[in-house]
Amino acid sequence: MSSFRTDLLALLRRERYAVASTVNAEGKPQSALVGIAVTDGFDLIFDTLAGTRKAANLRRDPRIAFVIGPTANNASCTVQYEGVAEELTGEDRDAMLPLYYEVFPDGRPRRNWPGLIYFRVKPTWIRYSNYAFDPPEIVELGPEDLG
C-alpha cells in the first residue's frame, strides 16, 4: 500500500463518526451521523435500525456519501467519500462484526436490539483535503485507485 493510502487509512481509523447522506424516494437528500469502522480496503461498516430513513433509502438505492472530519483528531483534514452500500447478513455480517466491535465495544449489547442491521459500504470515490497547506493538499481516489 502506498504511503498516502496508509496515511489515509490511519486518518479514517482515527475518526469514529461520519455524516452519511442518502436520497429518499422523492429525491430529497437526508443525512445522519453514524459510527464507522474502516476495513483495510477502505470499506465502511456501520449499524442502524431497520426502520430508519437511511435503511429504507439504502434498500431502495444503495448509493451513499459521507463527510468525515474535521474534528479535534484532524483539525485541518476532511474526507469526502462516495460508495455503494450493502446490508450485511449471515457470514458476511459475522465476518465484519469483530472489526466493528473493536471500534465500538458497546456494539455487542446493541446487537440484541430489535431491528438492528449492519451495512458495508464499498468506496467508489474518495477526496482527501488538508487545509493546513496554502494551497490546500487535495487528493482524489477513483475506482481505478480503489479496486
C-alpha positions as CSV (number, residue, x, y, z in Angstrom):
1,M,0.0,0.0,0.0
2,S,1.4,3.4,-0.9
3,S,2.3,5.8,1.9
4,F,-0.6,8.1,1.0
5,R,-3.1,5.2,1.2
6,T,-1.6,4.1,4.5
7,D,-1.9,7.6,5.9
8,L,-5.4,8.0,4.7
9,L,-6.4,4.7,6.2
10,A,-4.9,5.8,9.5
11,L,-6.8,9.1,9.4
12,L,-10.1,7.4,8.7
13,R,-9.5,5.0,11.6
14,R,-8.9,7.9,14.0
15,E,-12.4,9.0,13.3
16,R,-15.3,7.2,14.8
17,Y,-18.2,9.2,13.2
18,A,-19.2,10.4,9.8
19,V,-22.2,12.2,8.3
20,A,-23.9,9.8,6.0
21,S,-26.1,11.1,3.2
22,T,-28.7,9.2,1.2
23,V,-31.6,10.2,-1.0
24,N,-35.2,9.3,-0.3
25,A,-37.8,8.1,-2.9
26,E,-38.8,11.7,-3.7
27,G,-35.1,12.6,-4.5
28,K,-34.6,14.6,-1.3
29,P,-31.3,14.3,0.5
30,Q,-31.3,13.1,4.0
31,S,-28.2,13.0,6.4
32,A,-27.5,11.3,9.7
33,L,-24.5,10.9,11.9
34,V,-23.3,7.3,12.0
35,G,-20.5,5.4,13.8
36,I,-18.0,3.9,11.4
37,A,-15.4,1.2,11.3
38,V,-12.9,1.0,8.4
39,T,-11.6,-2.1,6.7
40,D,-8.1,-2.3,5.1
41,G,-9.8,-1.9,1.7
42,F,-11.5,1.4,2.8
43,D,-14.9,-0.2,3.2
44,L,-17.0,1.5,5.9
45,I,-19.1,-0.5,8.3
46,F,-22.0,1.0,10.3
47,D,-25.1,-0.1,12.2
48,T,-28.6,1.3,12.2
49,L,-32.1,0.3,12.9
50,A,-34.1,-1.3,10.1
51,G,-36.9,1.4,10.5
52,T,-34.6,4.4,9.9
53,R,-34.8,6.6,6.9
54,K,-31.3,5.7,5.8
55,A,-32.0,2.0,5.9
56,A,-35.1,2.5,3.7
57,N,-33.2,4.8,1.4
58,L,-30.3,2.3,1.0
59,R,-32.6,-0.6,0.4
60,R,-34.1,1.3,-2.5
61,D,-31.0,3.0,-3.8
62,P,-27.6,1.8,-2.3
63,R,-25.6,4.9,-3.2
64,I,-24.4,6.8,-0.2
65,A,-22.0,9.7,0.6
66,F,-20.1,10.6,3.7
67,V,-18.2,13.5,5.1
68,I,-15.6,12.6,7.7
69,G,-13.9,15.4,9.7
70,P,-12.7,17.9,10.5
71,T,-12.6,17.0,14.2
72,A,-10.2,17.5,17.1
73,N,-8.4,14.4,15.8
74,N,-7.9,16.0,12.4
75,A,-8.4,19.7,12.7
76,S,-7.5,20.6,9.1
77,C,-8.4,17.4,7.2
78,T,-11.6,16.2,5.7
79,V,-12.6,13.2,3.6
80,Q,-15.5,13.1,1.2
81,Y,-16.4,9.5,0.4
82,E,-18.9,8.1,-2.0
83,G,-19.8,4.4,-2.3
84,V,-22.3,1.7,-2.6
85,A,-23.9,0.1,0.5
86,E,-25.0,-3.5,1.0
87,E,-26.9,-4.8,4.0
88,L,-24.7,-7.4,5.8
89,T,-26.3,-10.7,6.7
90,G,-25.2,-14.1,7.6
91,E,-21.5,-15.0,7.2
92,D,-20.6,-11.6,5.7
93,R,-22.1,-9.8,8.8
94,D,-20.4,-12.2,11.2
95,A,-17.0,-11.6,9.5
96,M,-17.3,-7.8,9.8
97,L,-18.6,-7.6,13.4
98,P,-15.2,-8.1,15.1
99,L,-13.8,-5.1,13.3
100,Y,-16.9,-3.0,14.2
101,Y,-16.7,-4.2,17.8
102,E,-13.0,-3.1,18.0
103,V,-14.2,0.5,17.4
104,F,-17.5,0.2,19.2
105,P,-17.3,-2.3,22.1
106,D,-20.8,-1.1,23.1
107,G,-22.0,-2.6,19.9
108,R,-22.0,-6.1,21.3
109,P,-25.0,-5.5,23.6
110,R,-26.7,-3.3,21.0
111,R,-26.7,-6.4,18.7
112,N,-29.7,-7.6,20.8
113,W,-31.8,-4.5,19.9
114,P,-34.8,-5.5,17.8
115,G,-34.2,-4.4,14.2
116,L,-30.5,-3.6,14.4
117,I,-28.8,-4.1,11.0
118,Y,-25.4,-3.5,9.6
119,F,-24.2,-2.0,6.3
120,R,-20.9,-2.3,4.5
121,V,-20.1,0.5,2.0
122,K,-17.6,-0.1,-0.8
123,P,-16.0,3.2,-1.9
124,T,-16.3,4.4,-5.5
125,W,-14.6,7.8,-5.0
126,I,-12.7,9.4,-2.1
127,R,-11.4,13.0,-1.9
128,Y,-8.9,13.9,0.9
129,S,-8.4,17.6,1.6
130,N,-5.8,19.0,4.0
131,Y,-6.4,22.8,4.6
132,A,-3.2,23.2,6.7
133,F,-1.4,24.0,3.5
134,D,-1.7,27.0,1.2
135,P,-2.9,26.0,-1.3
136,P,-4.7,23.0,0.3
137,E,-3.5,19.5,-0.4
138,I,-6.3,17.7,-2.3
139,V,-6.0,14.1,-3.5
140,E,-8.8,12.1,-5.2
141,L,-9.1,8.4,-5.5
142,G,-11.4,7.0,-8.1
143,P,-12.5,3.5,-9.0
144,E,-9.2,2.6,-10.6
145,D,-7.3,3.6,-7.4
146,L,-9.7,1.8,-5.1
147,G,-10.2,-1.5,-6.8
